Amino acid sequence: MNIDKELDTRGLNCPLPILKAKKALADMQSGELLRVVSTDSGSTRDFLAFAKQTGNELMEQSTSGGDFIHVLKRR
């Protein structure tokens, strides 16, 4: 997977990871991929809901240690 932009939101709680992702996606071109790394355990469901509401595609979600990783495709 070719990531176009990465966002580190470790240590931030809801809604900050979502708000930072929204801002980052606004500066990206359609089809580009954004990888967001978060330590907020609620971010998994938050990014699922965010993708449904905004039309951006949630390509992948995974966990690595205490990190929750989300990959979004800009609509």
MIVO-104191 format. One record per residue: residue number from 1; residue in one letter; y, z, x of N, C-alpha, C, O, CB in turn. Coordinates in nm, 4 decimals, decimal comma. Atoms other than C-alpha are relative to their C-alpha. Glycine has a CB too. Layout:
// MIVO-104191
@seq:NUM	type:A	n.y:Y	n.z:Z	n.x:X	ca.y:Y	ca.z:Z	ca.x:X	c.y:Y	c.z:Z	c.x:X	o.y:Y	o.z:Z	o.x:X	cb.y:Y	cb.z:Z	cb.x:X
...
//
This chain:
// MIVO-104191
@seq:1	type:M	n.y:-0,1181	n.z:0,0000	n.x:0,0855	ca.y:0,0000	ca.z:0,0000	ca.x:0,0000	c.y:0,1241	c.z:0,0000	c.x:0,0899	o.y:0,1359	o.z:0,0837	o.x:0,1794	cb.y:0,0000	cb.z:0,1237	cb.x:-0,0972
@seq:2	type:N	n.y:-0,1202	n.z:0,0136	n.x:-0,0817	ca.y:0,3337	ca.z:-0,1045	ca.x:0,1486	c.y:0,1172	c.z:0,0749	c.x:-0,0652	o.y:0,1787	o.z:0,0244	o.x:-0,1591	cb.y:0,0353	cb.z:-0,1496	cb.x:0,0200
@seq:3	type:I	n.y:-0,1052	n.z:-0,0850	n.x:0,0564	ca.y:0,5863	ca.z:0,1746	ca.x:0,0765	c.y:0,1369	c.z:-0,0481	c.x:0,0502	o.y:0,1573	o.z:-0,0649	o.x:0,1704	cb.y:-0,0233	cb.z:0,1499	cb.x:0,0381
@seq:4	type:D	n.y:-0,1340	n.z:0,0471	n.x:-0,0364	ca.y:0,9500	ca.z:0,0577	ca.x:0,0701	c.y:0,0957	c.z:0,1147	c.x:0,0308	o.y:0,1858	o.z:0,1004	o.x:0,1135	cb.y:0,0571	cb.z:-0,0849	cb.x:-0,1118
@seq:5	type:K	n.y:-0,0892	n.z:-0,1151	n.x:-0,0195	ca.y:1,1150	ca.z:0,4010	ca.x:0,0539	c.y:-0,0801	c.z:0,1270	c.x:-0,0204	o.y:-0,1670	o.z:0,1334	o.x:-0,1073	cb.y:0,1220	cb.z:-0,0047	cb.x:-0,0976
@seq:6	type:E	n.y:0,0692	n.z:-0,1283	n.x:0,0139	ca.y:0,9955	ca.z:0,7585	ca.x:0,1008	c.y:0,1029	c.z:0,1099	c.x:-0,0229	o.y:0,2108	o.z:0,1105	o.x:0,0363	cb.y:-0,0867	cb.z:0,0310	cb.x:0,1258
@seq:7	type:L	n.y:-0,0886	n.z:-0,1094	n.x:0,0370	ca.y:1,1504	ca.z:1,0700	ca.x:-0,0464	c.y:-0,0745	c.z:0,1320	c.x:0,0192	o.y:-0,1820	o.z:0,1520	o.x:-0,0373	cb.y:0,0498	cb.z:-0,0153	cb.x:-0,1470
@seq:8	type:D	n.y:0,0600	n.z:-0,1307	n.x:-0,0236	ca.y:1,0729	ca.z:1,4218	ca.x:0,0757	c.y:0,0730	c.z:0,1032	c.x:-0,0844	o.y:0,1881	o.z:0,1373	o.x:-0,0569	cb.y:0,0048	cb.z:0,0379	cb.x:0,1507
@seq:9	type:T	n.y:-0,0614	n.z:-0,1004	n.x:0,0879	ca.y:1,1391	ca.z:1,6749	ca.x:-0,2001	c.y:-0,0730	c.z:0,1338	c.x:0,0125	o.y:-0,0704	o.z:0,2150	o.x:-0,0801	cb.y:-0,0015	cb.z:-0,0482	cb.x:-0,1472
@seq:10	type:R	n.y:0,0706	n.z:-0,1277	n.x:-0,0208	ca.y:0,9306	ca.z:1,9594	ca.x:-0,0527	c.y:0,0984	c.z:0,1158	c.x:-0,0117	o.y:0,2098	o.z:0,1102	o.x:0,0405	cb.y:-0,0707	cb.z:0,0029	cb.x:0,1390
@seq:11	type:G	n.y:-0,0840	n.z:-0,1187	n.x:0,0156	ca.y:1,0695	ca.z:2,2991	ca.x:-0,1497	c.y:0,0916	c.z:-0,0054	c.x:-0,1206	o.y:0,1542	o.z:0,0947	o.x:-0,1554	cb.y:0,0819	cb.z:0,0197	cb.x:0,1223
@seq:12	type:L	n.y:-0,0854	n.z:0,0132	n.x:0,1191	ca.y:1,2552	ca.z:2,1659	ca.x:-0,4532	c.y:-0,0847	c.z:0,0127	c.x:-0,1258	o.y:-0,1969	o.z:-0,0374	o.x:-0,1316	cb.y:0,0758	cb.z:-0,1358	cb.x:0,0006
@seq:13	type:N	n.y:0,0702	n.z:-0,0158	n.x:0,1269	ca.y:1,1548	ca.z:2,2616	ca.x:-0,8058	c.y:0,0604	c.z:-0,0895	c.x:-0,1063	o.y:0,1727	o.z:-0,1381	o.x:-0,0927	cb.y:0,0034	cb.z:0,1457	cb.x:-0,0457
@seq:14	type:C	n.y:-0,0429	n.z:0,0801	n.x:0,1134	ca.y:1,1817	ca.z:2,0712	ca.x:-1,1316	c.y:0,1377	c.z:0,0473	c.x:-0,0474	o.y:0,1604	o.z:0,1680	o.x:-0,0563	cb.y:-0,1034	cb.z:0,0079	cb.x:-0,1150
@seq:15	type:P	n.y:0,0141	n.z:0,1455	n.x:0,0109	ca.y:1,3950	ca.z:1,8842	ca.x:-1,2195	c.y:0,0461	c.z:-0,0768	c.x:0,1247	o.y:0,0577	o.z:-0,1992	o.x:0,1189	cb.y:0,0776	cb.z:-0,0485	cb.x:-0,1190
@seq:16	type:L	n.y:-0,0565	n.z:0,0677	n.x:-0,1170	ca.y:1,5238	ca.z:1,8064	ca.x:-0,8674	c.y:-0,0847	c.z:-0,1145	c.x:0,0556	o.y:-0,0276	o.z:-0,2187	o.x:0,0878	cb.y:0,0218	cb.z:0,0995	cb.x:0,1075
@seq:17	type:P	n.y:0,0761	n.z:0,1155	n.x:-0,0491	ca.y:1,2300	ca.z:1,5887	ca.x:-0,7493	c.y:0,0169	c.z:-0,1247	c.x:-0,0886	o.y:0,0279	o.z:-0,2367	o.x:-0,0387	cb.y:-0,1476	cb.z:0,0362	cb.x:0,0093
@seq:18	type:I	n.y:-0,0171	n.z:0,1117	n.x:0,0940	ca.y:1,2657	ca.z:1,3740	ca.x:-1,0629	c.y:0,1404	c.z:-0,0600	c.x:0,0137	o.y:0,1558	o.z:-0,1821	o.x:0,0178	cb.y:-0,0243	cb.z:0,0472	cb.x:-0,1462
@seq:19	type:L	n.y:-0,1379	n.z:0,0497	n.x:-0,0116	ca.y:1,6442	ca.z:1,3490	ca.x:-1,0306	c.y:0,0201	c.z:-0,0788	c.x:0,1288	o.y:0,0862	o.z:-0,1827	o.x:0,1281	cb.y:0,0994	cb.z:0,1164	cb.x:-0,0055
@seq:20	type:K	n.y:-0,0121	n.z:0,0712	n.x:-0,1280	ca.y:1,6205	ca.z:1,2469	ca.x:-0,6643	c.y:-0,0762	c.z:-0,1326	c.x:-0,0039	o.y:-0,0310	o.z:-0,2325	o.x:0,0521	cb.y:-0,0526	cb.z:0,0879	cb.x:0,1158
@seq:21	type:A	n.y:0,0773	n.z:0,1240	n.x:0,0138	ca.y:1,3516	ca.z:0,9901	ca.x:-0,7483	c.y:0,0756	c.z:-0,1010	c.x:-0,0858	o.y:0,0783	o.z:-0,2201	o.x:-0,0548	cb.y:-0,1386	cb.z:0,0289	cb.x:-0,0617
@seq:22	type:K	n.y:-0,0771	n.z:0,0882	n.x:0,0886	ca.y:1,5654	ca.z:0,8490	ca.x:-1,0299	c.y:0,1138	c.z:-0,0663	c.x:0,0770	o.y:0,1378	o.z:-0,1862	o.x:0,0625	cb.y:0,0560	cb.z:0,0790	cb.x:-0,1207
@seq:23	type:K	n.y:-0,1112	n.z:0,0518	n.x:-0,0803	ca.y:1,8600	ca.z:0,8090	ca.x:-0,7911	c.y:-0,0505	c.z:-0,1026	c.x:0,1026	o.y:0,0103	o.z:-0,2080	o.x:0,1214	cb.y:0,0734	cb.z:0,1161	cb.x:0,0719
@seq:24	type:A	n.y:0,0568	n.z:0,0909	n.x:-0,1006	ca.y:1,6418	ca.z:0,6476	ca.x:-0,5227	c.y:-0,0439	c.z:-0,1320	c.x:-0,0648	o.y:-0,0192	o.z:-0,2393	o.x:-0,0097	cb.y:-0,1202	cb.z:0,0669	cb.x:0,0717
@seq:25	type:L	n.y:0,0465	n.z:0,1203	n.x:0,0689	ca.y:1,4865	ca.z:0,4029	ca.x:-0,7728	c.y:0,1169	c.z:-0,0896	c.x:-0,0423	o.y:0,1041	o.z:-0,2120	o.x:-0,0442	cb.y:-0,0834	cb.z:0,0385	cb.x:-0,1225
@seq:26	type:A	n.y:-0,1173	n.z:0,0772	n.x:0,0418	ca.y:1,8331	ca.z:0,2967	ca.x:-0,8903	c.y:0,0513	c.z:-0,0896	c.x:0,1123	o.y:0,1116	o.z:-0,1936	o.x:0,0860	cb.y:0,1112	cb.z:0,0939	cb.x:-0,0463
@seq:27	type:D	n.y:-0,0456	n.z:0,0774	n.x:-0,1159	ca.y:1,9062	ca.z:0,1695	ca.x:-0,5370	c.y:-0,1051	c.z:-0,0983	c.x:0,0505	o.y:-0,0842	o.z:-0,1647	o.x:0,1521	cb.y:0,0390	cb.z:0,0936	cb.x:0,1120
@seq:28	type:M	n.y:0,1100	n.z:0,0847	n.x:-0,0459	ca.y:1,5780	ca.z:-0,0232	ca.x:-0,5109	c.y:-0,0093	c.z:-0,1271	c.x:-0,0847	o.y:0,0434	o.z:-0,1339	o.x:-0,1958	cb.y:-0,1333	cb.z:0,0774	cb.x:-0,0051
@seq:29	type:Q	n.y:0,0226	n.z:0,1262	n.x:0,0706	ca.y:1,4781	ca.z:-0,3762	ca.x:-0,6110	c.y:-0,1269	c.z:0,0095	c.x:-0,0849	o.y:-0,2162	o.z:0,0891	o.x:-0,0561	cb.y:-0,0107	cb.z:-0,1179	cb.x:0,1005
@seq:30	type:S	n.y:0,1172	n.z:0,0048	n.x:0,0862	ca.y:1,2276	ca.z:-0,4531	ca.x:-0,8865	c.y:-0,1256	c.z:-0,0310	c.x:0,0824	o.y:-0,1256	o.z:-0,1225	o.x:0,1648	cb.y:0,0191	cb.z:-0,1052	cb.x:-0,1112
@seq:31	type:G	n.y:0,1265	n.z:0,0208	n.x:-0,0699	ca.y:0,8694	ca.z:-0,4282	ca.x:-0,7572	c.y:-0,0169	c.z:0,0818	c.x:0,1267	o.y:-0,1271	o.z:0,0895	o.x:0,1811	cb.y:-0,0140	cb.z:-0,1425	cb.x:0,0336
@seq:32	type:E	n.y:0,0100	n.z:-0,0817	n.x:-0,1209	ca.y:0,9507	ca.z:-0,2031	ca.x:-0,4615	c.y:-0,0681	c.z:0,1333	c.x:-0,0313	o.y:-0,0648	o.z:0,1814	o.x:-0,1445	cb.y:0,1400	cb.z:0,0241	cb.x:0,0610
@seq:33	type:L	n.y:0,0746	n.z:-0,1251	n.x:0,0171	ca.y:0,7463	ca.z:0,1137	ca.x:-0,4072	c.y:0,0737	c.z:0,1185	c.x:0,0615	o.y:0,1249	o.z:0,1118	o.x:0,1733	cb.y:-0,1389	cb.z:-0,0124	cb.x:0,0623
@seq:34	type:L	n.y:-0,0603	n.z:-0,1257	n.x:-0,0440	ca.y:0,8839	ca.z:0,4667	ca.x:-0,3789	c.y:-0,1104	c.z:0,1052	c.x:0,0086	o.y:-0,1853	o.z:0,1263	o.x:-0,0868	cb.y:0,1145	cb.z:0,0459	cb.x:-0,0975
@seq:35	type:R	n.y:0,0963	n.z:-0,1092	n.x:-0,0191	ca.y:0,6685	ca.z:0,7466	ca.x:-0,2356	c.y:0,0781	c.z:0,1305	c.x:0,0006	o.y:0,1707	o.z:0,1482	o.x:0,0797	cb.y:-0,0828	cb.z:-0,0176	cb.x:0,1334
@seq:36	type:V	n.y:-0,0662	n.z:-0,1298	n.x:0,0104	ca.y:0,7746	ca.z:1,0981	ca.x:-0,3340	c.y:-0,1002	c.z:0,1091	c.x:0,0374	o.y:-0,2099	o.z:0,1153	o.x:-0,0179	cb.y:0,0568	cb.z:0,0232	cb.x:-0,1439
@seq:37	type:V	n.y:0,0846	n.z:-0,1128	n.x:-0,0406	ca.y:0,6287	ca.z:1,4060	ca.x:-0,1613	c.y:0,0667	c.z:0,1271	c.x:-0,0518	o.y:0,1843	o.z:0,1520	o.x:-0,0255	cb.y:-0,0198	cb.z:0,0050	cb.x:0,1575
@seq:38	type:S	n.y:-0,0536	n.z:-0,1206	n.x:0,0634	ca.y:0,6729	ca.z:1,7331	ca.x:-0,3499	c.y:-0,0952	c.z:0,1172	c.x:0,0213	o.y:-0,2149	o.z:0,0979	o.x:0,0424	cb.y:0,0236	cb.z:-0,0234	cb.x:-0,1512
@seq:39	type:T	n.y:0,0844	n.z:-0,1198	n.x:-0,0038	ca.y:0,5470	ca.z:2,0909	ca.x:-0,3303	c.y:-0,0040	c.z:0,0685	c.x:-0,1367	o.y:-0,0685	o.z:0,1722	o.x:-0,1525	cb.y:0,0512	cb.z:0,0984	cb.x:0,1069
@seq:40	type:D	n.y:-0,0048	n.z:-0,0542	n.x:0,1360	ca.y:0,6162	ca.z:2,1558	ca.x:-0,7010	c.y:-0,1272	c.z:-0,0410	c.x:-0,0740	o.y:-0,1492	o.z:-0,1596	o.x:-0,0982	cb.y:0,1274	cb.z:-0,0501	cb.x:-0,0763
@seq:41	type:S	n.y:0,1269	n.z:0,0305	n.x:0,0667	ca.y:0,2782	ca.z:2,1817	ca.x:-0,8776	c.y:0,0199	c.z:-0,0668	c.x:-0,1362	o.y:-0,0684	o.z:-0,1380	o.x:-0,1838	cb.y:-0,0811	cb.z:0,1273	cb.x:-0,0172
@seq:42	type:G	n.y:-0,0300	n.z:0,0637	n.x:0,1288	ca.y:0,4420	ca.z:2,0736	ca.x:-1,2043	c.y:0,0418	c.z:-0,1452	c.x:0,0138	o.y:0,0557	o.z:-0,2157	o.x:-0,0863	cb.y:0,1086	cb.z:0,0761	cb.x:-0,0708
@seq:43	type:S	n.y:-0,0492	n.z:0,1364	n.x:-0,0197	ca.y:0,5532	ca.z:1,7465	ca.x:-1,0478	c.y:-0,1010	c.z:-0,1053	c.x:-0,0447	o.y:-0,0617	o.z:-0,2167	o.x:-0,0792	cb.y:0,0348	cb.z:-0,0216	cb.x:0,1458
@seq:44	type:T	n.y:0,1015	n.z:0,0967	n.x:0,0428	ca.y:0,2227	ca.z:1,5771	ca.x:-1,1355	c.y:0,0244	c.z:-0,0429	c.x:-0,1439	o.y:0,0301	o.z:-0,1625	o.x:-0,1723	cb.y:-0,1413	cb.z:0,0594	cb.x:0,0143
@seq:45	type:R	n.y:-0,0252	n.z:0,0360	n.x:0,1400	ca.y:0,2868	ca.z:1,5930	ca.x:-1,5099	c.y:0,1428	c.z:-0,0512	c.x:-0,0191	o.y:0,1674	o.z:-0,1364	o.x:-0,1045	cb.y:-0,0251	cb.z:0,1209	cb.x:-0,0916
@seq:46	type:D	n.y:-0,1392	n.z:0,0449	n.x:0,0107	ca.y:0,6631	ca.z:1,5489	ca.x:-1,4602	c.y:0,0137	c.z:-0,1481	c.x:0,0327	o.y:0,0826	o.z:-0,2214	o.x:-0,0383	cb.y:0,0893	cb.z:0,0818	cb.x:0,0928
@seq:47	type:F	n.y:-0,0105	n.z:0,1406	n.x:-0,0389	ca.y:0,6214	ca.z:1,2156	ca.x:-1,2806	c.y:-0,0749	c.z:-0,0910	c.x:-0,0966	o.y:-0,0361	o.z:-0,2062	o.x:-0,1159	cb.y:-0,0533	cb.z:-0,0196	cb.x:0,1413
@seq:48	type:L	n.y:0,0717	n.z:0,0761	n.x:0,1026	ca.y:0,3691	ca.z:1,0988	ca.x:-1,5399	c.y:0,0928	c.z:-0,0262	c.x:-0,1190	o.y:0,1030	o.z:-0,1390	o.x:-0,1673	cb.y:-0,1280	cb.z:0,0762	cb.x:-0,0461
@seq:49	type:A	n.y:-0,0934	n.z:0,0125	n.x:0,1124	ca.y:0,6223	ca.z:1,1652	ca.x:-1,8177	c.y:0,1197	c.z:-0,0869	c.x:0,0383	o.y:0,1654	o.z:-0,1683	o.x:-0,0420	cb.y:0,0481	cb.z:0,1391	cb.x:-0,0461
@seq:50	type:F	n.y:-0,1141	n.z:0,0777	n.x:-0,0481	ca.y:0,9069	ca.z:1,0173	ca.x:-1,6098	c.y:-0,0322	c.z:-0,1497	c.x:-0,0004	o.y:0,0499	o.z:-0,2312	o.x:-0,0424	cb.y:0,0401	cb.z:0,0455	cb.x:0,1415
@seq:51	type:A	n.y:0,0410	n.z:0,1407	n.x:-0,0035	ca.y:0,7148	ca.z:0,6918	ca.x:-1,5599	c.y:-0,0065	c.z:-0,0584	c.x:-0,1410	o.y:0,0396	o.z:-0,1701	o.x:-0,1645	cb.y:-0,1366	cb.z:-0,0144	cb.x:0,0697
@seq:52	type:K	n.y:0,0097	n.z:0,0475	n.x:0,1385	ca.y:0,6418	ca.z:0,6608	ca.x:-1,9321	c.y:0,1380	c.z:-0,0195	c.x:-0,0620	o.y:0,1608	o.z:-0,1172	o.x:-0,1333	cb.y:-0,0816	cb.z:0,0983	cb.x:-0,0843
@seq:53	type:Q	n.y:-0,1334	n.z:0,0048	n.x:0,0599	ca.y:1,0046	ca.z:0,7285	ca.x:-2,0275	c.y:0,0872	c.z:-0,1109	c.x:0,0583	o.y:0,1693	o.z:-0,1690	o.x:-0,0127	cb.y:0,0689	cb.z:0,1330	cb.x:0,0182
@seq:54	type:T	n.y:-0,0907	n.z:0,0939	n.x:-0,0666	ca.y:1,1652	ca.z:0,4940	ca.x:-1,7737	c.y:-0,0563	c.z:-0,1407	c.x:0,0144	o.y:0,0188	o.z:-0,2344	o.x:0,0417	cb.y:0,0351	cb.z:0,0521	cb.x:0,1353
@seq:55	type:G	n.y:0,0603	n.z:0,1323	n.x:-0,0162	ca.y:0,9183	ca.z:0,2045	ca.x:-1,7608	c.y:-0,0376	c.z:-0,0326	c.x:0,1432	o.y:-0,0894	o.z:-0,1409	o.x:0,1704	cb.y:0,0933	cb.z:-0,1044	cb.x:-0,0508
@seq:56	type:N	n.y:0,0464	n.z:0,0182	n.x:-0,1375	ca.y:0,8598	ca.z:0,2464	ca.x:-1,3873	c.y:-0,1493	c.z:0,0324	c.x:0,0023	o.y:-0,1950	o.z:0,1222	o.x:-0,0685	cb.y:0,0807	cb.z:0,0912	cb.x:0,1015
@seq:57	type:E	n.y:0,1449	n.z:-0,0178	n.x:-0,0015	ca.y:0,4904	ca.z:0,2235	ca.x:-1,3024	c.y:-0,0420	c.z:0,1058	c.x:0,1010	o.y:-0,0031	o.z:0,1004	o.x:0,2176	cb.y:-0,0691	cb.z:-0,1320	cb.x:0,0312
@seq:58	type:L	n.y:0,0554	n.z:-0,1020	n.x:-0,0885	ca.y:0,3130	ca.z:0,5278	ca.x:-1,1586	c.y:-0,1272	c.z:-0,0586	c.x:0,0596	o.y:-0,2305	o.z:-0,0662	o.x:-0,0069	cb.y:-0,0284	cb.z:0,1359	cb.x:-0,0764
@seq:59	type:M	n.y:0,1099	n.z:0,0707	n.x:-0,0659	ca.y:0,0845	ca.z:0,3571	ca.x:-0,9067	c.y:-0,1102	c.z:0,0947	c.x:0,0454	o.y:-0,2285	o.z:0,0611	o.x:0,0401	cb.y:0,0521	cb.z:-0,0782	cb.x:0,1189
@seq:60	type:E	n.y:0,0978	n.z:-0,0918	n.x:-0,0595	ca.y:-0,0831	ca.z:0,6629	ca.x:-0,7569	c.y:0,0546	c.z:0,1422	c.x:0,0012	o.y:0,1748	o.z:0,1641	o.x:0,0164	cb.y:-0,0363	cb.z:-0,0444	cb.x:0,1435
@seq:61	type:Q	n.y:-0,0328	n.z:-0,1414	n.x:-0,0185	ca.y:-0,0857	ca.z:1,0424	ca.x:-0,7534	c.y:-0,1145	c.z:0,0625	c.x:0,0789	o.y:-0,2316	o.z:0,0359	o.x:0,0518	cb.y:0,0223	cb.z:0,0740	cb.x:-0,1383
@seq:62	type:S	n.y:0,1030	n.z:-0,0668	n.x:-0,0787	ca.y:-0,2683	ca.z:1,2550	ca.x:-0,4980	c.y:0,0546	c.z:0,1322	c.x:0,0528	o.y:0,1746	o.z:0,1590	o.x:0,0462	cb.y:-0,0478	cb.z:-0,0902	cb.x:0,1167
@seq:63	type:T	n.y:-0,0409	n.z:-0,1252	n.x:-0,0628	ca.y:-0,2628	ca.z:1,5935	ca.x:-0,3304	c.y:-0,0541	c.z:0,0025	c.x:0,1422	o.y:-0,1631	o.z:-0,0474	o.x:0,1704	cb.y:-0,0502	cb.z:0,1235	cb.x:-0,0813
@seq:64	type:S	n.y:0,0403	n.z:-0,0144	n.x:-0,1397	ca.y:-0,2785	ca.z:1,6696	ca.x:0,0397	c.y:0,0491	c.z:0,1364	c.x:0,0462	o.y:0,1686	o.z:0,1562	o.x:0,0683	cb.y:0,0576	cb.z:-0,1163	cb.x:0,0904
@seq:65	type:G	n.y:-0,0402	n.z:-0,1366	n.x:-0,0318	ca.y:-0,2817	ca.z:2,0360	ca.x:0,1319	c.y:0,0814	c.z:0,0551	c.x:-0,1160	o.y:0,0327	o.z:0,0586	o.x:-0,2291	cb.y:0,0814	cb.z:0,0054	cb.x:0,1327
@seq:66	type:G	n.y:-0,0875	n.z:-0,0495	n.x:0,1057	ca.y:0,0097	ca.z:2,1837	ca.x:-0,0640	c.y:0,0980	c.z:-0,1047	c.x:-0,0498	o.y:0,1886	o.z:-0,0733	o.x:-0,1270	cb.y:0,0756	cb.z:0,1197	cb.x:0,0486
@seq:67	type:D	n.y:-0,0911	n.z:0,1077	n.x:0,0395	ca.y:0,1812	ca.z:1,8450	ca.x:-0,1092	c.y:-0,0572	c.z:-0,0803	c.x:-0,1160	o.y:-0,1769	o.z:-0,1084	o.x:-0,1215	cb.y:0,0285	cb.z:-0,0925	cb.x:0,1188
@seq:68	type:F	n.y:0,0341	n.z:0,0868	n.x:0,1119	ca.y:0,1778	ca.z:1,6420	ca.x:-0,4291	c.y:0,0725	c.z:-0,1321	c.x:0,0261	o.y:0,1948	o.z:-0,1355	o.x:0,0398	cb.y:0,0408	cb.z:0,0643	cb.x:-0,1405
@seq:69	type:I	n.y:-0,0551	n.z:0,1295	n.x:-0,0383	ca.y:0,2286	ca.z:1,2727	ca.x:-0,3580	c.y:-0,0039	c.z:-0,0948	c.x:-0,1197	o.y:-0,1065	o.z:-0,1097	o.x:-0,1860	cb.y:-0,0782	cb.z:-0,0599	cb.x:0,1199
@seq:70	type:H	n.y:-0,0144	n.z:0,0911	n.x:0,1143	ca.y:0,3524	ca.z:1,0237	ca.x:-0,6176	c.y:0,0538	c.z:-0,1323	c.x:0,0517	o.y:0,1473	o.z:-0,1346	o.x:0,1318	cb.y:0,0946	cb.z:0,0599	cb.x:-0,1103
@seq:71	type:V	n.y:-0,0493	n.z:0,1325	n.x:-0,0367	ca.y:0,3972	ca.z:0,6490	ca.x:-0,5743	c.y:0,0409	c.z:-0,0712	c.x:-0,1269	o.y:-0,0405	o.z:-0,0927	o.x:-0,2167	cb.y:-0,1072	cb.z:-0,0819	cb.x:0,0784
@seq:72	type:L	n.y:-0,0563	n.z:0,0694	n.x:0,1158	ca.y:0,6217	ca.z:0,4717	ca.x:-0,8236	c.y:0,0398	c.z:-0,1419	c.x:0,0375	o.y:0,0898	o.z:-0,1672	o.x:0,1471	cb.y:0,1216	cb.z:0,0765	cb.x:-0,0556
@seq:73	type:K	n.y:-0,0423	n.z:0,1394	n.x:-0,0178	ca.y:0,6807	ca.z:0,0986	ca.x:-0,8613	c.y:0,1212	c.z:-0,0239	c.x:-0,0883	o.y:0,1165	o.z:-0,0040	o.x:-0,2096	cb.y:-0,1156	cb.z:-0,1006	cb.x:-0,0346
@seq:74	type:R	n.y:-0,1267	n.z:0,0246	n.x:0,0713	ca.y:1,0369	ca.z:0,0072	ca.x:-0,9582	c.y:-0,0200	c.z:-0,1104	c.x:-0,1033	o.y:-0,0751	o.z:-0,2159	o.x:-0,0719	cb.y:0,1137	cb.z:-0,0390	cb.x:0,0997
@seq:75	type:R	n.y:0,0149	n.z:0,1016	n.x:0,1051	ca.y:1,0462	ca.z:-0,1811	ca.x:-1,2886	c.y:0,0932	c.z:-0,1162	c.x:0,0222	o.y:0,0940	o.z:-0,2107	o.x:-0,0566	cb.y:0,0255	cb.z:0,0602	cb.x:-0,1370
//
